Amino acid sequence: MPVHDWTRVDAGIFHHFHTTWIALMAARLNEELPSDYYALAEQRAMGLGPDILTLGREPTATGNGSAGGSKPGPRSDGGVRLAESPPKIRFALSRPGGYKQRRIAVRRTENDRIVAAIEIVSPGNKASRNQFSAFVAKAAEFVSAGIHLVVIDLLPPTPRDPEGIHQAIWGAETEPVVSPSAPQLLTVASYVAGPEERAYVELLAVGDPLPASPLFLEPDFYAPLPLEETYMAAFRGIPRHLSAILTAPVDGGGAGNGA
């Protein structure tokens, strides 16, 4: 299913879709993540509220990991090693990071740690300068705290992010990511925390399919995000008269962005 033009309906309709998509994505991740990771929707971390948190149980025995926090070895229960299969994303960026291991202090239980967060940008995040600045600061705080992050922005740029949400998060001083085939700069970006911060960025336009983006669980280990499948399922929950607006042909008789 291609991405729809969510400016055709009011923010409350996108919020309904957004909420459904979050729940479906968290449920699907819990079916597909390796057994020592799990996802929770609408949790709080570091005083901030991402849409989805991915948590990992600390290794307690040899096998996939060992006591003392050593990196897990090759897995048979899900996930992909970066060296074995890099994500098929058009733009891959890196820079020295401000990662500090001691800042990973938020835990659900004694042995659980937050490893990743997923944010779906809402109209409210772009509604004012203060709200947008708070969202960007939250994204940067997660990465600087060693928490990998995925940001999904299916809304067109505003005066606050004229070059897209990734450029606002990554920093105005860096070279912008440009794609002539995606003039609306809708964005799916996966950020890797660590001594070297990395970003895997895909730019989209209305009508494009969602990419197979990575959710990093460790700097060299990721799980494919079920974006397309869960987007389609969430869209089926939109009332019919509203989904008809979203899938109607564009003015001038061109092709629409329907299912």
C-alpha positions in Angstrom: 0.0 0.0 0.0 1.5 3.4 -1.0 1.7 6.2 1.6 -1.4 8.4 1.6 -1.7 12.2 1.7 -2.7 12.7 5.3 -3.2 16.5 4.7 -6.6 15.5 3.1 -8.1 14.8 6.5 -7.9 16.6 9.9 -5.4 15.8 12.6 -7.8 13.8 14.6 -8.2 11.2 11.8 -4.4 10.9 11.6 -4.3 10.5 15.4 -6.8 7.6 15.2 -4.7 5.9 12.5 -1.5 6.7 14.4 -2.8 5.1 17.5 -3.9 1.9 15.7 -0.6 1.7 13.8 1.4 1.9 17.0 -0.6 -0.9 18.6 -0.3 -3.2 15.6 3.4 -2.5 15.1 4.2 -3.3 18.7 2.1 -6.5 18.6 3.9 -7.6 15.3 7.3 -6.8 16.7 6.6 -9.0 19.7 6.0 -11.9 17.3 9.2 -11.3 15.3 11.8 -9.9 17.7 14.5 -12.2 19.1 13.3 -13.9 22.3 15.2 -11.6 24.7 13.7 -8.4 23.2 10.2 -7.1 23.4 8.2 -4.0 22.5 5.8 -1.9 24.5 3.5 0.8 23.2 3.1 4.3 24.8 5.7 3.8 27.6 7.9 6.4 29.1 11.7 6.6 29.2 13.9 9.3 30.6 10.8 11.3 31.3 9.9 11.2 27.6 7.1 9.3 25.9 8.0 7.5 22.6 5.3 5.7 20.7 7.0 2.3 21.0 9.9 1.1 23.3 11.9 -1.9 22.5 13.4 -3.5 25.6 16.0 -6.2 26.0 16.5 -8.6 28.9 20.1 -8.6 30.1 21.9 -11.9 29.3 22.1 -14.2 32.3 23.8 -17.3 30.8 26.0 -18.3 27.9 24.3 -18.9 24.6 23.1 -15.9 22.7 25.0 -13.7 25.2 26.9 -14.1 28.4 26.8 -12.4 31.8 28.7 -9.2 31.9 26.9 -7.6 28.9 29.1 -9.0 26.1 27.6 -8.7 22.6 25.3 -11.4 21.5 26.5 -13.9 18.8 24.7 -15.0 15.7 21.0 -15.6 16.4 18.7 -18.3 15.2 15.5 -16.7 16.7 15.3 -13.5 14.6 17.3 -10.4 13.7 20.0 -9.6 11.2 23.7 -9.0 11.6 24.8 -5.7 9.9 27.9 -7.3 8.4 25.8 -10.2 6.9 23.1 -8.0 5.4 23.2 -4.2 5.5 19.8 -2.5 5.2 18.7 -1.7 1.7 18.3 2.0 2.4 19.4 4.7 -0.1 21.2 7.1 2.4 23.6 5.9 5.0 25.4 8.5 7.1 27.7 8.5 10.1 29.5 10.8 12.5 31.2 10.6 15.9 28.6 10.1 18.7 28.1 11.5 22.1 27.1 8.1 23.5 27.7 7.6 27.3 27.0 4.1 28.5 26.4 5.3 32.1 23.2 7.1 30.9 21.3 3.9 30.2 19.7 3.9 33.6 16.0 3.5 32.8 14.7 0.0 33.3 11.3 -1.7 33.4 12.5 -4.3 35.8 15.8 -5.0 37.5 17.3 -6.9 34.5 15.5 -5.1 31.6 17.0 -2.2 29.6 15.7 0.1 26.9 17.5 -0.5 23.6 15.4 1.3 21.0 12.4 3.6 20.5 10.1 4.3 17.6 8.4 7.6 17.0 5.7 8.3 14.4 5.5 12.1 13.9 2.0 13.6 14.5 0.6 16.9 13.3 0.9 18.1 16.9 4.7 17.6 16.8 4.9 20.2 14.0 2.1 22.5 15.1 4.4 25.1 16.7 8.0 26.0 17.1 8.0 24.9 20.8 6.4 21.5 20.0 8.7 20.8 17.1 11.8 21.8 19.1 10.7 19.5 21.9 10.3 16.6 19.5 13.7 17.1 18.0 15.3 17.5 21.4 13.7 14.2 22.5 15.0 12.4 19.5 18.5 13.7 20.1 18.3 12.8 23.8 17.4 9.2 23.0 20.4 8.7 20.7 22.8 10.5 23.0 21.7 8.2 25.8 22.6 5.1 23.7 19.0 4.3 22.7 18.6 3.4 19.0 15.7 5.3 17.3 13.4 5.1 14.3 11.5 8.2 13.3 8.6 7.9 10.8 7.3 11.1 9.3 4.5 10.8 6.8 3.6 14.5 7.0 4.9 17.2 4.6 7.6 19.6 5.8 6.7 22.8 7.5 8.6 26.1 7.9 10.2 24.4 10.9 11.6 21.5 8.9 11.9 22.7 5.3 14.5 20.0 4.5 12.7 17.2 6.3 12.6 15.8 9.8 16.0 14.0 9.4 17.9 17.2 8.8 16.3 18.8 11.9 17.4 15.8 14.0 20.8 15.3 12.5 21.8 18.9 12.6 21.5 22.0 10.4 25.3 22.1 10.0 25.4 18.8 8.1 24.9 18.3 4.4 21.1 17.8 3.7 19.9 14.5 2.3 18.2 15.3 -1.1 16.1 13.0 -3.3 14.6 14.6 -6.4 12.1 11.6 -6.5 10.7 12.5 -3.1 10.0 16.2 -3.3 7.7 16.1 -0.2 10.5 14.8 2.0 8.4 12.3 3.9 10.9 10.3 5.9 11.7 7.0 7.6 15.0 7.3 9.4 16.8 4.7 11.6 19.4 6.0 14.0 22.1 3.9 15.6 23.5 5.1 18.9 27.1 4.5 19.9 30.6 5.9 19.7 29.8 6.3 16.0 26.2 7.5 15.4 24.7 6.3 12.1 21.6 7.2 10.2 19.8 5.1 7.6 17.4 7.5 5.8 14.8 6.8 3.2 12.9 9.8 1.7 9.4 9.3 0.3 6.6 11.1 -1.5 2.9 10.5 -1.3 2.2 7.3 -3.3 5.5 5.6 -2.5 5.6 2.3 -0.7 7.0 2.2 2.8 10.6 0.9 2.9 11.9 -2.1 4.7 13.7 -0.1 7.4 15.8 -1.5 10.2 15.1 -1.3 13.9 18.6 -1.5 15.5 18.7 -3.5 18.7 22.5 -3.3 19.0 24.9 -1.2 16.9 25.6 -4.2 14.5 22.3 -6.0 14.9 18.8 -5.1 13.7 15.3 -6.4 13.1 13.4 -5.5 9.9 10.4 -3.2 10.8 7.0 -4.5 9.6 6.0 -1.0 8.3 4.1 -1.9 5.2 2.2 -4.8 6.7 1.1 -2.9 9.8 0.4 0.3 7.9 -2.0 -1.6 5.7 -3.7 -3.2 8.6 -4.1 0.1 10.4 -5.5 1.8 7.3 -8.2 -0.9 7.0 -9.5 0.5 10.4 -10.2 4.0 8.9 -13.9 4.6 8.4 -14.9 4.0 4.8 -16.0 7.6 4.0 -12.6 8.8 5.2 -10.5 6.2 3.5 -12.3 7.1 0.3 -11.0 10.7 0.7 -7.5 9.4 1.2 -7.6 7.1 -1.8 -9.4 9.4 -4.2 -7.5 10.4 -7.4 -5.6 13.6 -7.3 -7.0 16.7 -9.0 -6.5 16.6 -12.8 -7.4 12.9 -13.2 -4.0 11.5 -12.2 -3.5 8.3 -10.3 -4.4 8.4 -6.6 -2.7 6.7 -3.8 -5.2 4.1 -3.0 -4.8 0.6 -1.7 
